[in-house]
Amino acid sequence: MHFDPSLLDDCTGRCRFTAEVQNMLETRLLNWEENADQICREIAGRESPIKVVLKTKDERFLLKRWIQHYIDLFGSDGIVIFDNGSTNESVIETYEAYSDRILIYTYKGSVDTIHITTNFKRLYDALRQSSEYFAFLDTDEFLVGMNEDKLLSADATRSQILHSGKAAYFGVWLQNLAKSDRRFWLTEDRLVQGMLWGKPIIRRDAVLPEFVNHNHQLVSLMDDTTPLVADLFLLHLNLLFPRQRIEANLRKLVTFGAISPGTRPEDLLHEDAQRFPKGNVRNWIQEIKNLLATENEVVPTSLPPDAIEFLQDGKLEFTKETQKPLLSSFLRDARSYLKR
């Protein structure tokens, strides 16, 4: 996985909401609330062995890169985007650039309502009808196949999914180091958390709970003796750019009513996060303050302990002798690690 700067959205001076942006959203993109039947017909009419659904809002930093990654992996017919009300002009321009190749729609309400399988039953039915496997992912999640030595090719990753016949794959989060798309943390605890909070790739005939977003919501339904083989990973690039994470946290704070729309990150520098109850709001505010304080720091050239790095040829570089055996064991039997 190589970082292509051309796939990074440059929206300097263009991150604003305009009448043209609103017009594009309202007139060129079908919305779920009024056009669900047509949307489902279009999705069902585009067959692809594996489909990924992106739920997103104003995720300007990685949108182009995400789209291109999954076009390379599954083809244009394997991508469906559901936008939750973006107002960023760069995002809308990206939609315009790809709208003749991939399906893009809008929906209202909370961004996570799309994971309520009963409310979006027609959508899940359309995905089952037109694919063998499907997944719902975020803009900072990049699916890869991997063994204990290196990343797998796109062909090998597709083949791995389609030819095993598993009811579900569990994409394991690998958390990136700040400002790096090649360096990730690899410890036993992080693998376990990545297994639980990563995202499932679901076979079309799998029985789903009412709400499914993260792996643990499916793992909890499985018998404790069912083997769990974790051989797909999601490179979680939510810390690639400090402003990426800052903007994401601001959107969450607005959604939760903790701050007013239009609040700038710098306005929170003097905010006492401790006045909020323990939990997400306090954590998001503190993280914004930390990121503002460190966003200009230079990334160290040396690989820190507990990290791994993907080299140019896709091979893995480890920092500890115990990491490769750990990864190899986890790939064979992730279930045993969840029981510890």
N, C-alpha and C positions, 0 to 999 in steps of 0.2 A: 504494500500500500504506500504509494508515493504522493507526497503533497504537491499539488499543482496550484501555484499561486493564481493562475488565471481563473480557477474555480472559486476563489474567495470573492464575495460580493464587496465591491467598493462603493459604499453609499455615502461617502463623505459629502455633506452638504445637500444630500438628497433624501434624508430620512425624515420625511414629513408627510402629512396626510393632505391630499388635494382632492378637488372635485373630480379630476380625471381618474384618480385611484378608485374613488368610490364608484364612479360610473363603470369602470372595468369590472369591479367585483359584482355589481348588481346586474349588469347587462350581459356579460360574457361568461360568467361562471354560474352553473346551475346550483341552487341551494337546496339542501336536503329537505327543509321544512315544506317547500312547495313542489319539489320535483323528484321526490324519492323514487317514484315508479320509473321515471325515465332514467335516473341515475343507475338504478339497479339493472335495468335492461342494458345499458351501455357497459356496465361492469361485467355482466353475465355474457355479453356478446364478444368480449375480448378474452379469449382463452390463453392461459399461460400456465405452465406446470407449477410455478411458484409465484405468488403475488405478495407484495409488501404494500401496506397502507400507511401513509405518513399522516399523522395528525400534527398540526403545526399552527403557530401564530407568531408572526413577526420575527421568525428565526432567520435573520438576514445573513448571518456569518457563514453558515455551512450549507445553505439550501442548494446552491448549484452543485457543490461537491457531492452532497447526498444523492441528488437526482442522477448525476453521472455515474456514481458508484453502483447504483442499483440498475441503471440501464446496462452497464457493462456486465453485471452479475446475472440479471434475469430478463433483460430486454425491455423495451418500452411498454409492451403490453402487460408487463408484470408490475407496473407502478400505478398506484392510485393515491392522489393527494386530497385530503380533507382539511381545508383551511378554516380556522376558527375565528375569522374576523380580522385578518391582518390589515394594518394601515400603513405599513412601511412601503415606500415607493419602490425600493430596490427589490423587495419580495414580489411585488406585482409585476415588475418588469421581467423577473425570472419566469413567472407564470406565463407571461406573454410569449417569451422565447421558446418555451417547451409545450405550449398548449396544443400544438398540432401533433405532438408525439405521445403525450401521456394524458391520462384522465385527471382533471382537477375540479374539485367541487368545494362548496362552502357549507358550513353548518353553524348553528347558534348554540347558546347555552354554555355550560362548563365544558372545558376542553376534554375532560375525561368521560363525558357522557357517552362517547362513541364506544367505550368499553362495556357498556351495559348491553349484553347480548340480546336481552328481551326487547329493549327499546329500539335496537337497530337490527332486529331479526331479518328484515328483508336484505340488508346489506350483507350480513353473514351468510344468508342463503345464496346471494349472488356470487360471493367469493367461493363458497363450496361448489357451486355449479360450474365455475370457470377455472378452477385450479385444483391441483392435488394438495398443495400446502399453502398456507397464508400466514402473515404476521402483521401486527400493528406496531410500528416503530416511531421513534422520535428523530428529530433532525440531527441530533448529535450521536446517533447510534449507527455503526457501520459493521455489518455482518461479515465475518470471515470464517473460513475453515482453517484449522490449525492442528498440528501434531506437536510432539515434544521438541521438534527441531526447527520448524519453519511454518510460515503461512502456506496454505494450499492455493492453487490456482483457482480461478473462477469456475473452470470446467470441473475440476475435482470437487469443489464445494457444492455445485449443483448436483453432481452425480451422487455425492454423499447423502444429500437430503432425499433424493428421489428413489434411490435404489435400496434403502434399508427398510422402508415400510413402517417406520416408527409412528406411533399415534401422535407424538409431539417431540420436537427437539427443544432443548432449553439453551437459548443463547446466553452465554455467561458474560456478564459485564467484565471488561478489563478497564479499570479506571486509568486515564492518562495522567501523566505528570503535567503540571502547569506549563503551558506554552509549548507543549511538544505533542506531535502526532505520531511519534515513533517510540516513545518511552511510556511504560505502563507499570503499575505496581503488581507484584506477584508474591503473595504470601498465602498461607493456608487460610487465614481468616478472610482475606479479601476474595479468595476463590469461592469460599462458602457464601459470603454475602453477595458476590457477583452471580452465583448460581440462583440464589433466592430472589434477587431483585432484577435480574436480567429479564429478557422477553422471550416468550415461547413462539416457536414456528409450528403451526398446528395443522395436522392432517384434516382433510375436509370432512371426514366422518367421525371425528373426535367429539365426544360429549363434553360440552362446556358449561361452567357455572354461570350464574346470572351476570357476574362481573369478572372479567379476566383482562389483566394488563401485565402483571409481573409473573414470573415463573412460579413463585410460591403458591399462587392461587390455583394452579393445576397440580403441583407437587402434593399439596395437602389433601387432594382427592385420591391420590394413588396409594395402593397398598405399600406398607413399609418394606416389603420384600421385593418390590418391583425394581429391577436394575435401572440406574440412571447413568447413562453414558453422556458425558459432556464433551462433545467434540466440535461444537460451534461456539464462536465467541462474538460478542458485540464490543468493538472498540468504542469506548465511551469517551467522546471528545468534548465533554462539557466544560473542560478547563483549558481549552486551546487558546482562547483569547479572554483576558480579564473582562472586557466589556461585554462579551458574549454572556458570561455568567451573571454579571451585574444586571444587564437588561432582563434576563430571564427572571431573576429574583424580584426586580421591580414589578414585572407583570404579575407575579404571584402575590406580591404585597397589595397591589391595587385590587386584584380579584378577591382577596380576603378582607378588603376594606380597612387595612392597616394604614395605608397612605392614600392620598388623593391622586387622581390622574394628573399627569404633568409634573409630578414630583421628580426632581433631578437626583441622581445618585449623591451628588455633593451635599444636598440638603440633609442627608442622613448622617453626615459625619459627626454632628453634634447631638444626634439622637441617642438616648440611653436605651439600648436594646433590653436591658434588664427590667425595664418597667413593663415589658410584655410577659405574659405567662411563658413558662418553659415550653418549647415546641418549635414548630416551623417558622413562625413569624420572627421570633427572637433570633433564630439561627440565620434566616435570610438577611436580616438587617446587619447582624454581626459579620456575615460573610461579605456583604457589600463593603463595609468599612475596611475589612482586611484586604480585599482586592484593590480598593482605591489606594491603600497605603503601599501596596507591593507591585502595582501594575507596570511600573517602569524598571523593576529589577531585572538584571541580566540572568538568563538561564545558565546554570553551571555546565561546563563542558563535560565533566566527569559524570559517570552514571552512579547515582546514589545507591546505597544498600537497599535491598528488597525490591529493586526495580529490574525490569528487562528492557531490551531495546530490539526493535526490528531493524535489521540492517538493510542495505539497498537491495540485496538479493532475496529478501524475505526471511533469511535465517535469524534465529534468536540468539541474542547475547545475554548471558546471565551474569549476575553479580555475586551469587553464592553457589557453592557446590550442591547445596540441598534443593535448589530451585528446579532443576531439570527432573530429578526423581519425583519431586512433589507434583509437578505438572503431569508427568507420565502416569503416575498413580491416579491422579484426579481424573484424567481423561478416561481411564479404564473403569473407574468405580466412584463416581461422585457421591452416590448414595451413602457410602461408608463415612464420608466427611460430614454429611448432614447429621449423622447420628452422634457425632462426638460432642 
